[in-house]
Amino acid sequence: MSYEKVKQAQKTIIGTKQAVKAARKGHLSEIIVAMDADHHVIAPVLEVAQQFNIPVTHVPSKQQLGKVAGLRVHASVVAIAD
């Protein structure tokens, strides 16, 4: 499952703004998006992912995504860096 990808990734980027910046610089191999996140929060990431042909994987829970990313708070977007 994609939660495992986040756990095993050597470098992750957390958050919409940071993921968009990294995508524009060409530093991402995949973006993980929580399905329970508000659309207006994740829309910029989905747009840039489509623009730069970055694979997007959806996971059910932003709470669980934040937890596997090592946070004490929810995470709507976690990107895996090259």
Helices and strands as residue ranges (DSSP letters): H 2-8, E 12-14, H 16-25, E 28-34, H 39-51, E 56-59, H 62-68, E 77-81
